[in-house]
Amino acid sequence: MQTIRMVESLRRWGGAFADSPIIAVTPRRGPRLTKPTIDDLQRLRVDHVVDERPSRYSWFKFYNKPLSLALGEKIATTELICWLDSDILIVSEPSLFSLSECEDFAACASDKEMGTSGPSDPFEAVWRANCGALGLDIDDLPWVTTERDKCKIRLYWNGGVFVYRRVTGFGAHYRDVCERLMEARNKMNFVDYSIGINEMSAIGIAMHLQKLRYRALPQSHNYSIGSKTYPNFYREADLRSACVVHYHDAMWPWFWSTFIECLRDTHRGVAEWLSPLGPMKNPATTSSRVIGRLYRFFRSEQEKRYLKLCSSV
């Protein structure tokens, strides 16, 4: 359902990008798509690619992003490739997705999250260990300033939205860096840490190792809103200027009415389209839900086994 709404929004409000070829990838085994979802993908002219061959880290949910991108990269024929998470809405033309002749890559440093602001930062140790595993001096990483909290951090992009030149083969490099970070088995033992950092940090590190020429996207091209950030960070003017909305949990029932009201104030046409659709819900059949729970259980067990093999830094 999320992917369908994302694609529909691109087709409606994407402007020059509205008719872009779209590839949706299913990179691992799981419950089958419902017939209405398949019909919607066909209606929206989405090329759906399924590759269920097992990989070493199929259990790692974040690994599916670089794996999907590397698969899609083999099929794409366009000059540029743009990755969009499913929890994205395009609410007006994202004009800055176009790259100039002197640019290879563009992404947004949305917020600090698990980034590091330097030697005194609690995440610095794992960044240093991971860079060392890649033969990279952490001090060679460039610095960026986050859009939401204006924090200076070592290169760390939000992975929800980014654009690059297909000829660079970035997708395969990103996948390989993610795998190498998983193989390094570094971890930290505190509540805010997640092994998801091995995928999220891999975006900027892979870009840096390839020496790609980059440009930081502004918040308008990856505007974040959700129940956790709304109380402290929501500003009507920021949403009004946004063309790409990264809504996280904002379309689920517990935040739906607030999200729709925000859109009515800033992007009325989008709100009028979404409102009759209602909040997100799981359209899967009972059997598919059971299968999904079994997959989540076994993958969770695999993650636990992996973490036992990791070394704390």
Secondary structure, DSSP 8 states (H G I E B T S, - for coil): -HHHHHHHHHHHH-GGGTT--EEEEE-S--S---HHHHHHHHHTTEEEEE-----TTTT-GGGHHHHHHHHHHHH--SSEEEEE-SSEEE-S--GGGS--TT-SEEEE----TT---STTSTTHHHHHHHHHHTT--GGGS-EEE-TTT--EEES--EEEEEEEEGGGTHHHHHHHHHHHHHHHTEE--STT--TTHHHHHHHHHHHHHTT--EEE--GGGSEE--TTTHHHH--HHHHHH-SEEE-TTTTSTTTHHHHHHHHHHH-HHHHHHHGGG-S------HHHHHHHHHHHHHHHHHHHHHHHT-EE-
